Each structure stands twice: as C-alpha cells, then as structure tokens.
Amino acid sequence: MRILLLSRYSPRGPSSRLRHYQFLPALAEAGISVAVAPLLPDSYLEALYAGRSRPLRSIALAYAARIRQMTKAETFDLLWIEKELLPWFPYGAERWFLKSAPPYIVDFDDAWFHHYDRSRWSLVRRLLGQKLDALMRHAALVTVGNDYLAGRAESAGARSVAILPTVVDLSRYPAAPGPREDLPVVGWIGSPITDHYLDLVEEPLRRMVMGNEARLCLVGATPGALGSLPAIRQPWREDTETRHIAAFDIGIMPLADTPWERGKCGYKLIQYMACGKPVVASPVGVNRDIVEHGVNGFLAETPEEWAGALRRLAADPHLRRRFGAAGRSKVERHYSLMGTVPRLVELLRSVARDQPLTAAR
C-alpha cells in the first residue's frame, strides 16, 4: 500500500510530528509505504514562535508545491491529510483536487474549524466557516484526538470517525527518580504560542515560589512568560524534552475554558505522566479524561484549588510517587505509541481496501 502524507509541517511541527511522523517507522515495518509532503516550511514555524511576520514568499511557494503534489496524487492508494490541503482557501479549491484523487483520511488534533467559524472577520466565517465540515463529510475516514473533535465530525456528517489520542513513544520517557530531598520542581512544557496559559495560574505559582515551597521550571516558554517570577527557563528541543520533564516533580497544564481549548488533546499531561509525574490541570476538555482526580493528579479550577493541589503534592513526596506510578500505568494502557500502531494500521488498510471499518468509538 502506498500512502501520500499531506502534513502541515515537517517533524519540527508538534502536531505533524506526533500525529503522523512518529508512526512512520512502525508503518514501514507493517509494509505500508508513506511518501511525505509537508506544506509549510520550517521558516514559517520559526517566524511563528518568534512572533515575526510570516515569510509570505515561502508560503506562496509552499502552496504552489502542494498543488503540484496533488496532480500526482492519483498514483497513491490513499491520501492522509493533516487538517486540510490549503489553509485559508475555500472548500471548492480543495474539492477540485480531491474529486479525482484516491480516498482520503483527514486528521484533527485541535479544533481547527474554530479558526474559521469563530473568526472575528465575517467574510472568513461566511467563506470558510463550514469548509472543514465539508472536508470531513467527504472523507473516507476522519481521525481525531478526542470526543469534542469527534462530535464535530459526526455533526458534519462524516461517514466514519475514529478517536486516536495523541500518544508517546514510551521508550523515550525514563522512569521517575526517587523523591527529592530539596525543593520540589513544578514544571511546564510547551511553546511560545501557548505560554499565555501560565498567566491563569501566576498567583498560585507565585505563592509557591516566593514562599519557598517549590521551584518553577518552564520549558519552551518565551523569556517574558510569568514576568519577573523566578524560574528555571529551558529552550525546547526534541532531544532534551524528556530529560527536562524527568527533572520535574509536578507537571501542570492550565487552560482557559473556551471551545478552542476543549479541542486540545492534553499532550503535555501525557508527557508528564509518561515520566511518572503527578499532574495538576484545568478541568477542560480531554483533561477530564486523562486526569483521574485523586488518583494520578488533581483537577483545579480556581486559584485556591490550584494553590491547594500544588501545596499538597509539594509537601508529600510519597503522594507524588503514588500518583506518578498511576499516571505512568495509564499512559502504558491508553496513550502509548506501540499500543496505538495496530489500530492505525487496521484503519489505513481498511480505508485503502474500501472495506467497512470496525467500530471506531
């Protein structure tokens, strides 16, 4: 079987790396050949994370390259599309290319449709608000990371929907070390475009750090995240991320409760738990499924709840160890790469053969 992967980014893009690229070695072992055709260049991501203007010439060339790729799509058995073919183009443009193409799977790990249907620009809402619904409706299969995204696909009339959570390669995640003798570390990992969520818990974190109850470590945040609050600040790199997480004692994931956040897949929680770390998270979207309150971590909504959860974990190394073991066990059962590969292989082969899929939910 030959598949054309039309990803949004190279492996430098988290969504592309986690939802597609990390599966490619296992798919090759299963006899599935995947040709990779990312859309946006790395310079786009670099500008995005640095807060610079997007490289318009590079983007235009990237769109032209994708159009050329689609003229050869019929030589493949299946298309594997990350979110959409041509962002910010109306559905009619994509439909024109897809009508003569092989069957396609479209994958979502974020509520990308809200960029369009909740845009502040009425023209965007009118022209693109239902674009991704149409793309899902005509797909042979829609794969999504959580129930919120699955609900949207089903309401759009998708023929088949499968929930595939974002997963980790457990071989990259070390077992947690024993309890520390010094101050515990409260840690967060993410990107410069998501570190604004830390503002939601600035006050509880300030109490912990300034009260000498814990230290704070931020991986991948901008230098100005949390202002002047003392913190260990580390750049994000794929080859060092698990080492930094292993140095945490508590992992946090604050989120606002809006439709966009309800579509997130809780990846950083899964990373923390894979390293055997207890977690504290906002009770938003899939976080409610990943975090079992009082078992592998705490769900916290108000500043008082955040402060209480952090203080309880910081003060009790044995509780941290118990929660961490429970979290690691849950990742092994539900969020591991190798545990998900057989299901993905089955889905890809079923779509390529145009055979009925097994129950997807």
C-alpha positions as CSV (number, residue, x, y, z in Angstrom):
1,M,0.0,0.0,0.0
2,R,1.3,3.5,-0.9
3,I,0.1,6.5,1.1
4,L,0.8,10.2,0.4
5,L,1.0,12.0,3.7
6,L,0.0,15.7,3.3
7,S,1.1,17.0,6.6
8,R,1.0,20.6,7.7
9,Y,4.6,20.8,8.8
10,S,7.9,18.9,8.8
11,P,8.7,16.9,12.0
12,R,9.5,20.3,13.6
13,G,5.8,21.0,13.9
14,P,4.4,19.3,17.0
15,S,1.1,18.3,15.5
16,S,2.7,16.8,12.4
17,R,5.4,15.0,14.4
18,L,3.0,13.5,17.0
19,R,0.0,12.7,14.8
20,H,2.0,11.4,11.8
21,Y,5.8,11.2,11.6
22,Q,6.3,9.2,14.8
23,F,4.2,6.4,13.3
24,L,6.2,6.1,10.0
25,P,8.9,3.6,11.2
26,A,6.2,1.2,12.5
27,L,4.1,1.6,9.4
28,A,7.1,0.8,7.2
29,E,7.5,-2.4,9.3
30,A,3.9,-3.3,8.6
31,G,4.5,-3.0,4.9
32,I,2.9,0.4,4.4
33,S,4.9,2.9,2.3
34,V,4.4,6.6,3.2
35,A,5.6,9.4,1.0
36,V,5.8,12.6,2.9
37,A,4.8,16.0,1.5
38,P,4.7,18.7,4.2
39,L,3.0,22.0,3.4
40,L,4.7,24.9,5.3
41,P,8.4,25.4,5.6
42,D,10.3,25.4,8.8
43,S,10.9,29.2,8.4
44,Y,7.1,29.6,8.9
45,L,7.3,27.9,12.3
46,E,10.4,29.9,13.3
47,A,8.6,33.1,12.5
48,L,5.5,32.0,14.3
49,Y,7.4,31.1,17.5
50,A,9.5,34.3,17.4
51,G,6.5,36.5,16.8
52,R,7.8,37.7,13.5
53,S,5.9,38.3,10.2
54,R,5.2,35.1,8.3
55,P,7.5,34.6,5.2
56,L,4.9,35.2,2.5
57,R,7.1,34.3,-0.4
58,S,8.0,30.9,1.2
59,I,4.3,30.3,1.9
60,A,3.3,31.1,-1.7
61,L,6.0,28.7,-3.0
62,A,4.8,26.1,-0.5
63,Y,1.2,26.3,-1.8
64,A,2.4,26.0,-5.4
65,A,4.4,22.9,-4.4
66,R,1.3,21.4,-2.8
67,I,-0.8,22.0,-5.9
68,R,1.9,20.2,-8.0
69,Q,1.9,17.3,-5.5
70,M,-1.9,16.9,-5.9
71,T,-1.5,16.4,-9.7
72,K,0.4,13.2,-8.8
73,A,-1.9,12.1,-6.0
74,E,-3.8,9.5,-8.2
75,T,-0.7,7.3,-8.2
76,F,-1.2,6.5,-4.5
77,D,-3.7,4.2,-2.8
78,L,-4.6,6.7,0.0
79,L,-4.2,10.3,1.0
80,W,-3.5,11.1,4.7
81,I,-4.3,14.8,5.2
82,E,-3.5,16.8,8.3
83,K,-6.4,19.2,8.9
84,E,-6.7,20.5,5.3
85,L,-4.9,20.7,2.0
86,L,-4.8,24.5,1.5
87,P,-5.4,26.6,4.7
88,W,-7.5,29.7,4.2
89,F,-8.7,28.6,0.7
90,P,-12.4,27.8,0.3
91,Y,-13.5,24.2,0.2
92,G,-14.2,24.3,-3.5
93,A,-10.5,24.7,-4.3
94,E,-9.7,21.5,-2.3
95,R,-12.7,19.6,-3.7
96,W,-11.4,20.3,-7.2
97,F,-8.2,18.4,-6.4
98,L,-9.8,15.7,-4.3
99,K,-12.5,14.7,-6.8
100,S,-10.0,12.8,-8.9
101,A,-7.8,11.7,-6.0
102,P,-7.8,8.3,-4.1
103,P,-9.8,8.0,-0.9
104,Y,-8.5,10.3,1.9
105,I,-8.3,10.3,5.7
106,V,-8.3,13.7,7.4
107,D,-6.9,14.1,10.9
108,F,-7.5,16.7,13.6
109,D,-5.8,17.2,16.9
110,D,-7.1,20.7,17.5
111,A,-10.4,22.4,16.9
112,W,-9.0,24.0,13.7
113,F,-12.5,24.7,12.4
114,H,-12.9,27.3,15.1
115,H,-10.3,29.4,13.3
116,Y,-12.9,29.8,10.6
117,D,-16.3,29.6,12.2
118,R,-15.4,31.7,15.2
119,S,-13.3,34.2,13.3
120,R,-13.8,37.9,14.1
121,W,-14.0,38.5,10.4
122,S,-17.5,38.0,8.9
123,L,-16.0,37.2,5.5
124,V,-13.9,34.4,6.9
125,R,-16.9,33.0,8.7
126,R,-19.1,33.2,5.6
127,L,-16.5,31.7,3.2
128,L,-14.7,29.2,5.4
129,G,-17.0,28.6,8.4
130,Q,-18.2,25.2,7.0
131,K,-15.1,24.3,5.0
132,L,-13.7,21.7,7.3
133,D,-17.2,20.2,7.9
134,A,-17.4,19.6,4.1
135,L,-13.9,18.1,4.1
136,M,-14.8,15.7,6.9
137,R,-18.1,14.8,5.2
138,H,-16.4,13.6,2.1
139,A,-13.6,11.8,3.8
140,A,-13.4,8.0,3.8
141,L,-12.4,8.4,7.5
142,V,-11.9,11.2,10.0
143,T,-9.4,10.6,12.8
144,V,-9.5,12.9,15.8
145,G,-7.8,13.2,19.2
146,N,-10.8,13.4,21.5
147,D,-14.6,13.4,21.9
148,Y,-15.0,17.1,21.3
149,L,-13.5,16.8,17.8
150,A,-15.3,13.5,17.2
151,G,-18.6,15.3,17.9
152,R,-17.9,18.0,15.4
153,A,-17.0,15.4,12.7
154,E,-20.2,13.4,13.4
155,S,-22.3,16.5,13.3
156,A,-20.7,17.4,9.9
157,G,-21.9,14.1,8.6
158,A,-18.6,12.2,8.4
159,R,-19.0,8.6,7.2
160,S,-16.6,7.2,9.7
161,V,-14.9,8.7,12.8
162,A,-12.1,7.1,14.8
163,I,-10.7,8.6,18.0
164,L,-6.9,8.2,18.1
165,P,-5.5,10.0,21.1
166,T,-2.1,11.7,20.8
167,V,0.4,9.2,22.1
168,V,4.0,9.0,23.2
169,D,6.9,6.6,22.5
170,L,7.4,5.3,26.0
171,S,11.0,4.2,25.1
172,R,11.9,7.9,25.1
173,Y,10.4,8.5,28.6
174,P,12.5,7.5,31.6
175,A,11.1,6.1,34.8
176,A,10.8,8.7,37.6
177,P,13.6,9.1,40.0
178,G,13.0,8.8,43.8
179,P,11.7,11.7,45.9
180,R,13.9,14.8,46.1
181,E,15.5,16.0,49.3
182,D,15.4,19.6,48.2
183,L,12.6,21.8,47.0
184,P,10.2,20.1,44.5
185,V,10.1,21.4,41.0
186,V,6.8,22.5,39.4
187,G,7.2,22.2,35.7
188,W,5.5,23.2,32.4
189,I,6.5,22.4,28.9
190,G,5.0,24.0,25.7
191,S,5.7,26.5,23.0
192,P,5.9,30.3,22.9
193,I,2.4,30.4,21.4
194,T,0.8,28.6,24.4
195,D,2.7,30.0,27.3
196,H,0.0,32.6,27.9
197,Y,-2.0,29.9,29.7
198,L,0.5,30.2,32.5
199,D,-1.0,33.7,33.3
200,L,-4.1,31.8,34.6
201,V,-2.0,30.3,37.5
202,E,0.5,33.1,38.1
203,E,-0.7,33.9,41.6
204,P,-0.7,30.3,42.9
205,L,2.7,29.7,41.4
206,R,4.0,33.0,42.9
207,R,2.8,31.8,46.3
208,M,4.7,28.5,45.9
209,V,7.9,30.1,44.6
210,M,8.1,33.1,46.8
211,G,7.0,31.1,49.9
212,N,10.0,28.8,49.3
213,E,7.6,25.8,48.9
214,A,8.7,24.8,45.3
215,R,10.9,25.9,42.4
216,L,9.5,26.5,38.9
217,C,10.8,25.3,35.6
218,L,9.5,26.4,32.2
219,V,10.5,24.6,29.0
220,G,9.8,26.2,25.7
221,A,8.3,29.4,27.1
222,T,9.2,32.9,26.0
223,P,11.6,34.8,28.2
224,G,8.8,37.1,29.4
225,A,6.4,34.3,30.5
226,L,5.2,34.9,34.0
227,G,7.1,38.2,34.1
228,S,9.6,38.5,36.9
229,L,8.7,35.3,38.7
230,P,11.9,33.4,39.3
231,A,12.1,30.3,37.2
232,I,14.5,27.8,35.6
233,R,13.9,28.6,31.9
234,Q,14.9,26.0,29.3
235,P,14.6,26.1,25.5
236,W,12.6,23.3,23.9
237,R,14.4,20.7,21.9
238,E,13.1,17.3,20.9
239,D,16.3,15.6,22.0
240,T,16.2,17.2,25.5
241,E,12.5,17.5,26.3
242,T,12.2,14.2,28.2
243,R,15.2,14.9,30.2
244,H,13.7,18.2,31.3
245,I,10.4,16.6,32.2
246,A,12.2,13.9,34.2
247,A,13.6,16.7,36.4
248,F,10.1,17.9,37.3
249,D,8.3,16.7,40.4
250,I,4.9,18.0,39.4
251,G,3.6,18.8,35.9
252,I,1.0,21.5,35.2
253,M,-1.4,22.2,32.4
254,P,-3.6,25.3,32.9
255,L,-6.2,26.1,30.2
256,A,-8.9,28.6,29.6
257,D,-12.4,27.0,29.2
258,T,-13.3,28.0,25.6
259,P,-14.3,26.0,22.5
260,W,-10.7,26.1,21.2
261,E,-9.2,24.6,24.4
262,R,-11.9,21.9,24.5
263,G,-10.5,20.6,21.3
264,K,-7.0,20.1,22.7
265,C,-5.6,16.6,23.3
266,G,-3.7,17.0,26.6
267,Y,-0.4,16.0,25.2
268,K,1.7,17.7,27.9
269,L,-0.2,15.8,30.6
270,I,0.5,12.5,28.8
271,Q,4.2,13.5,28.7
272,Y,4.3,14.3,32.4
273,M,2.6,11.0,33.2
274,A,4.8,9.0,30.9
275,C,7.7,10.2,33.1
276,G,5.9,9.2,36.2
277,K,5.0,12.7,37.4
278,P,1.8,13.7,39.2
279,V,-0.1,16.4,37.4
280,V,-2.4,19.4,38.1
281,A,-4.6,20.6,35.3
282,S,-7.6,22.7,34.5
283,P,-10.8,20.6,34.1
284,V,-11.2,21.5,30.5
285,G,-12.0,19.1,27.6
286,V,-9.9,15.9,27.4
287,N,-8.0,16.9,30.6
288,R,-11.0,15.5,32.5
289,D,-10.4,12.1,30.9
290,I,-6.7,12.0,31.3
291,V,-6.5,13.2,34.9
292,E,-8.2,11.0,37.4
293,H,-8.7,13.4,40.3
294,G,-7.1,12.0,43.4
295,V,-5.6,9.0,41.5
296,N,-2.9,10.3,39.2
297,G,-3.2,14.1,39.8
298,F,-5.6,16.9,40.6
299,L,-8.1,18.9,38.6
300,A,-8.1,22.5,39.7
301,E,-10.2,25.5,38.5
302,T,-9.9,28.4,40.9
303,P,-6.6,29.9,42.2
304,E,-7.4,28.5,45.6
305,E,-7.8,25.0,44.1
306,W,-4.6,25.3,42.2
307,A,-2.7,26.5,45.3
308,G,-4.1,23.7,47.4
309,A,-3.3,21.0,44.9
310,L,0.3,22.2,44.3
311,R,0.9,22.6,48.1
312,R,-0.4,19.1,48.8
313,L,1.8,17.5,46.2
314,A,4.8,19.6,47.1
315,A,4.6,18.6,50.7
316,D,4.1,14.9,50.2
317,P,6.8,13.0,48.2
318,H,5.0,9.7,48.7
319,L,1.8,11.0,47.3
320,R,3.8,12.3,44.3
321,R,5.3,8.9,43.8
322,R,1.9,7.1,44.1
323,F,0.2,9.5,41.6
324,G,3.2,9.3,39.3
325,A,3.0,5.5,39.2
326,A,-0.7,5.6,38.5
327,G,-0.1,8.1,35.7
328,R,2.6,6.0,34.0
329,S,0.4,3.0,34.2
330,K,-2.5,4.9,32.4
331,V,-0.2,6.0,29.7
332,E,1.0,2.5,29.1
333,R,-2.6,1.3,28.8
334,H,-4.1,4.1,26.7
335,Y,-1.5,6.6,25.3
336,S,1.5,4.6,24.1
337,L,2.7,4.6,20.5
338,M,3.1,0.9,20.2
339,G,-0.4,0.3,21.7
340,T,-1.9,2.6,19.0
341,V,0.0,1.3,16.0
342,P,-2.1,-1.8,15.4
343,R,-5.3,0.2,15.4
344,L,-3.8,2.8,12.9
345,V,-2.6,0.0,10.6
346,E,-6.1,-1.5,10.6
347,L,-7.7,1.8,9.8
348,L,-5.3,2.7,7.0
349,R,-5.7,-0.8,5.4
350,S,-9.5,-0.8,5.7
351,V,-9.8,2.6,4.0
352,A,-7.4,1.6,1.2
353,R,-9.4,-1.5,0.6
354,D,-12.7,0.4,0.8
355,Q,-13.9,-2.1,3.3
356,P,-16.2,-1.4,6.3
357,L,-14.3,-0.2,9.3
358,T,-14.7,-1.8,12.7
359,A,-16.4,0.2,15.4
360,A,-14.4,3.4,15.8
361,R,-15.7,4.7,19.1
